[in-house]
Amino acid sequence: MKVKEIIVVEGKADRNKIIQAVEADTIETNGSAINESTLKQIKHAQEKRGVIIFTDPDSQGERIRHIIDQAVPGCKHAFLTKEEARSTKKGQSLGIEHASLETIRKALKKVYELEEAPSGKISRSELIRFGLIAGNQAKARRYRLGELLRIGETNGKQLLNRLTMFNISMEQFEAAMKQVLEEEKDG
């Protein structure tokens, strides 16, 4: 699989894993030490070829993703769940470098599937109806929904923006929520 966009990752270990999985060019942020020079490089990459942000599924990765997204609008996003990115070694560290090559390929393919998905209008009232904003299960439901739709972990305020940003249709949203609710019932 060849990726035309430049993939932004946190570090060398992530870069090495990405280029094992797909044919791609990368930019490394050097973790949370992302600076103006790196942001300028990412902006240039976005103008020339497009960018896919692919950071670790932890708070630091989300912070880096947010910094880039604010500085360089229009980037695409690829996500792994925490389970997909968890090391099997004793330390249980979390990162793209621990994911399988197939999992990385699937996450990158999902970027294009979401891009082509028909957009549906999901409203705040839908989020409330499915208990994603208020209630005892809201956080767990948002987490599982983020995994299923591969839009990352969000809080209540971010969720509608992510659903819109990734062009999630009402059908995709409702199918994922049906699964979330069935898992809750069976769980």
N, C-alpha and C positions, 0 to 999 in steps of 0.2 A: 504494500500500500504506500503510495506516494502522497504526501501532504503538501499542497501548494503554499499554504500559509506558513509563517514562521511561528513556531511554538515557543511560548515563554514559560520557562521552568525556574525552579528555585536554585538549583545547583548542579554541579558536575555529575553527581550520581543519578539525578533525575534525567539529565541530558543523555547520559550513557544508556539508560534503560529505554528512553524514547527512541534513540537511533537503532537500538537492537530490534524494536518492535515495528518501526516504520521508517521509510525514507523521508527525512525531514531536516530542516535547518532549525536551530534553536538559539534563543537568547537566554542567558542565565541572569537572574536578579541578584545572585549571591545572598540568597535568603532574605531576611528582613532588612538587609543593608542596601536596599534599592535606593539609588541616587538619581539626581537630575540627568546625568550622562546616560544612564541606562534607560530612563524614561524617554529621552530624546531618541535613542536608538530604537526603542519599541515604537515610538510615534512614526519614525521614518519607515520602519518595517510595515506598519499598518498602511501607510500611504502607498507603498510599493507593491506589497504582496498580500497584505492582510495578516492578522495575528490571531492565534488561539492561545488563550491563557490557560495553563494546565498546572495548577499549584496543588500542594498537598491538602487533603481534606481535614485540616485542623485550623485552629484560630489564627495561627501565623500565616498559613496559606490563604485564608479568607482575607486577612488584613492586606497582604500583598496584592491579591486579586482586586480588592477595592481600590487601593492606591493606583494601580494601573488603569482600572476601568474609569476612574475619575479623570486621570491625566490624558488618557487615550481612548476617547469614546469610539464605540463601534466594534470593539474586539469581540471575537467569538469566545466561547467558554467550553472547556471539557472538564468533566468531573469524575472522580472515583469516590466510592463510598469508603467509609473508614475501614470496613471489613475487607474490601478489595485492596486497600493500601497498607494493611497491617503486616508487620514482619512476623514470621513464624518462629523467630528466634526468641530466646529468653527475655530480652529487653522489651519486646513488644513495641518497638518504635513504629512510627506511622509515616509513610511517604510513597510517592510514585515509584521510587527505586525498589520498593518491595512488591509491587504489583506484578502479576504475570503479564507476559507479552500479549497474550490474547485479550486480557482485560483492558490493557492500554489501547489496543486496536479497536475494541468495541466502544470505548469511551470517545475515541476520535471519530469513529463512524457515526456515532450518535449526534455529533455536532452537525453533520450534514443532514441527517434525518429530521432533526428539529428545525433546521433551516427551511426544509421543504414542506413542513407540516402546515396545513391550512390554519389560519388564525381564527380563534373563536374568542368571543368576549366573555371573559370570566370576571365577575364583579366581586366587590367586597362582600356583598350579601351571600354569594356562593361560598366564600371562605367561612363566613359565620355559620351558614347552614350545615356545612360539613364539620364544624367544630375545630377549625384550624386557627382561629383567632382567640376565642375565649373558651374556657372550660378546662377541666382537669387533664384531658388527653391532648390538648392543642399542640403542645411542644412535641410530643411523641408522634402525633399524626403528621406534623410538618416535616419532621425528620424522615419518616418513612416515605412520605410523598416525594421529598427531595431525592431520596435514593432511587425510587421507582422512575421518576421523570428525569433523573440525572441533571438536576438543577442546583444541587448543593443544599447545605443546611441553611435555613433562613429563620429569622424571627417573624412575627406577625406582620410587621410593617414592610419587610422586604419581600414577602412571598408574592404578592400581586405583581410587583415589579419584575421578579424573576420569571413568573409565568408569562408575562408579556414579553420580556426580553428574549425568551427562548421560544416564543411563538407557539406556546402550548395551546392546542385547541380544546374546546369544551369537551369533546369526545375523549381525548387523551386524559384530561383532568378527571372526568367522571369515572373512566375505567380504572385509573390509578387509585382514586378514592374508594371505589368499590373493593379493590384488593386490600387496601389499608383497613377498611372496616371489617372485611371478612377475616383478616388475620387477627384483628382485635378480638372478634367473637370466638375464634378458634383458640386463641392464645391463652 
